[in-house]
Amino acid sequence: QLQASGGGLVQAGGSLRLSCAASGRTFSMGWFRQAPGKEREFVAVISWGGGTTYYADSVKGRFTISRDNAKNTMYLQMNSLKPEDTAVYYCAADGSLSVSVVAGAYRYWGQGTQVTVSS
C-alpha cells in the first residue's frame, strides 16, 4: 500500500516536497501526474538503490526524486514550480528491479495528492 502526501497550493516559482510511504518493501518506484482532461504522464522514477533515475524533460533541473529505503519512503522535491505543473501527483511502485517510465509497468499506486500552482 502506498500513501502520498505533501501536495498543496503554491505560487509560481515556489517549492513543494511530496512524500510516498510504502507499507512494505518495494523496488522500482516513481511519480506520475494527471492534469484535468489529460492522460497520466511520467514525471520521475528511481531504482531500488537510487543509482538510476529518469526525469521527464518538462521537469529536468527543477524536480529531484529520492528515496530512503530504511523508511520505505520516496520523495519528490519540486522547485521553480510552474502553473503547468498543476496536477494530481501519484506515486507508484513495483516489485521489479527494472525501472520503467511507463505507468503500466507499476503494480501498486497511491491515492494521489493535488498540486496546484498559481500564476
Wavefront OBJ file of the C-alpha trace (Angstrom):
o trace
v 0.000 0.000 0.000
v 1.258 3.470 -0.902
v 0.359 6.755 0.800
v 1.203 10.004 -0.967
v 1.295 13.350 0.842
v 2.746 16.834 0.625
v 0.635 18.410 -2.080
v -0.884 21.853 -1.775
v -1.308 25.309 -3.260
v 1.822 27.286 -4.088
v 2.680 30.328 -6.166
v 4.697 30.029 -9.342
v 8.377 29.810 -8.517
v 7.709 28.152 -5.195
v 8.597 24.697 -3.917
v 6.866 21.614 -2.560
v 8.111 18.255 -1.333
v 5.982 15.199 -1.935
v 6.363 12.006 0.076
v 5.233 8.473 -0.653
v 5.249 5.995 2.209
v 5.095 2.299 1.380
v 3.738 -0.273 3.791
v 6.300 -2.810 2.674
v 9.482 -3.220 0.726
v 9.379 -2.020 -2.867
v 11.923 -1.921 -5.640
v 11.311 0.391 -8.588
v 9.285 3.481 -7.671
v 8.135 6.578 -9.451
v 5.946 9.646 -9.669
v 3.331 10.252 -12.330
v 0.843 13.085 -12.677
v -2.503 13.747 -14.293
v -3.893 17.158 -15.111
v -7.609 17.714 -15.778
v -8.576 16.483 -19.226
v -5.162 14.941 -19.848
v -3.699 11.473 -19.645
v -1.492 10.369 -16.781
v 2.143 11.177 -17.569
v 5.530 10.155 -16.302
v 7.357 12.598 -14.032
v 10.313 10.761 -12.459
v 11.353 7.229 -11.493
v 14.061 5.777 -9.290
v 15.682 2.385 -8.873
v 15.933 0.408 -5.621
v 19.395 1.712 -4.743
v 18.709 5.194 -6.023
v 21.524 4.967 -8.532
v 19.266 5.158 -11.562
v 16.799 7.987 -12.060
v 14.889 9.266 -15.053
v 13.037 12.535 -15.417
v 10.527 13.887 -17.885
v 12.050 16.674 -19.973
v 9.475 19.093 -18.590
v 10.773 18.734 -15.016
v 14.503 18.174 -15.518
v 16.582 20.557 -13.479
v 13.618 21.522 -11.297
v 12.478 18.263 -9.671
v 14.566 15.751 -7.734
v 13.450 12.224 -6.889
v 14.987 10.366 -3.953
v 14.222 7.544 -1.550
v 15.031 6.360 1.958
v 14.748 2.578 1.962
v 15.137 2.397 5.740
v 11.857 4.311 5.961
v 10.251 2.741 2.862
v 9.642 6.274 1.627
v 10.162 8.050 -1.677
v 10.304 11.821 -2.159
v 9.875 14.344 -4.930
v 11.408 17.758 -4.310
v 9.776 20.215 -6.680
v 11.389 23.622 -7.154
v 10.667 26.517 -9.514
v 7.106 25.318 -9.887
v 5.082 26.473 -12.882
v 1.315 26.654 -13.415
v 1.652 23.805 -15.928
v 2.842 21.570 -13.084
v -0.678 21.679 -11.655
v -1.986 18.115 -11.458
v -2.767 15.211 -9.182
v 0.526 13.500 -8.431
v 0.537 9.742 -7.975
v 3.278 7.563 -6.581
v 3.791 4.092 -7.971
v 5.855 1.081 -7.052
v 6.614 -2.408 -8.255
v 8.493 -5.468 -7.211
v 10.586 -5.388 -10.349
v 14.201 -4.326 -10.262
v 13.775 -2.779 -13.704
v 12.991 0.916 -13.750
v 10.341 1.954 -16.246
v 8.857 5.277 -17.330
v 5.664 3.513 -18.409
v 2.764 3.712 -15.972
v 1.544 0.249 -16.903
v 4.741 -1.292 -15.565
v 3.824 -0.403 -11.973
v 1.585 -2.681 -9.989
v 0.949 -0.536 -6.923
v -0.416 3.007 -6.824
v -1.054 5.612 -4.144
v -4.243 7.642 -3.902
v -2.759 10.839 -5.373
v -2.046 14.256 -3.930
v -3.159 17.535 -5.521
v -0.543 20.096 -6.509
v -1.849 23.494 -7.616
v 0.496 26.219 -8.824
v -0.973 29.688 -9.173
v 0.415 32.282 -11.590
l 1 2 3 4 5 6 7 8 9 10 11 12 13 14 15 16 17 18 19 20 21 22 23 24 25 26 27 28 29 30 31 32 33 34 35 36 37 38 39 40 41 42 43 44 45 46 47 48 49 50 51 52 53 54 55 56 57 58 59 60 61 62 63 64 65 66 67 68 69 70 71 72 73 74 75 76 77 78 79 80 81 82 83 84 85 86 87 88 89 90 91 92 93 94 95 96 97 98 99 100 101 102 103 104 105 106 107 108 109 110 111 112 113 114 115 116 117 118 119
